[in-house]
Amino acid sequence: MVRVLIIDDEALARQRVRHLLTAVQDIDIIGECKTGTDAIEKIRNLQPDLIFLDIQMKDMTGFEVLEALATEALPMVIFITAYDKYAIKAFDVFAFDYLLKPFKDERFHLSVENALNNLRQQQKSPNQELSALLNYLRQPNAPQANRSKMLPLKSSGKISFVDMDDIQYITGSGYYIEIFTTDKKYLLRETLTSILTKLDLEQFIRIHRSSIINLQFLNEVIYGGAGEIEVQMKNGELLRLSKSYRDDFFQKLGI
């Protein structure tokens, strides 16, 4: 049996990985972690064969978890990231597998199959390769060092560069979204799911199938009748918080 540890600060993300693994034979899920600190302890104590490692957690990055274990025998790693540019070049260069949120079931199972094949072939510990990856990411030109807060928006035959800190909220319907900044509105032919992969998930959160907010512009959470909840932004805009996103929202707020 391959011993697996799931490391992600989002409960729904951990739940999905666990659910997908139930369809895979010879897998023993030995635990879950929602913080980097807990991950370091569990990797040391449980010694998993394979870990699913979220890159961006609240207390530290997945890379910092690996740094803390650099002198120890490491498990095989499948990275999980919500950023379509964040360190992906590095993963490709050093041949590490990664899952880009939101990933499809087929992509997940392909990653697991490749990992299991490598483990069955008893390939060497990934320490050397991980060390090379971490050294690369420490360089000034590393992807995460240059990950810009500027979001390129292509619309009306031009590309505008918008500072993520200026985005208050985003609404969408179908294949179109509207991005509301502090002083302007942008209409794009894109989905909310797609734009979410380009945003800083420490700062932005989806609260409804048709809206994403920047937590820096959150003013109040308002409880209405019949269990309805709305969030009020600092500009006075009211947006509905749907039931399916409430757990993640309140977890993000720490309440």
Buried (B, 14 or more C-beta within 10 A) or exposed (E): EBBBBBBBBBEEBBEBBBEBBEEBEEBEBBBBBBBBBBBBEBBEEEBBBBBBBBBBBEEBBBBBBBBBBEEEEBBBBBBBBBBEBBBBEBBEEBEBBBBBBEBEEEEBBBBBEEBBEBBEEEEEEBBEBBBBBBEBBEEEEBBBEEEEEEBEBEEEEEEBEBEBBBBBBBBBEEEEBBBBBEEEEBEBEBBBBBBBBBBBBEBBBBBBEBBBBBEEBBEEBEEEEEEEBBBBBEEEBEBBBBEEBEEBBEBBEEE
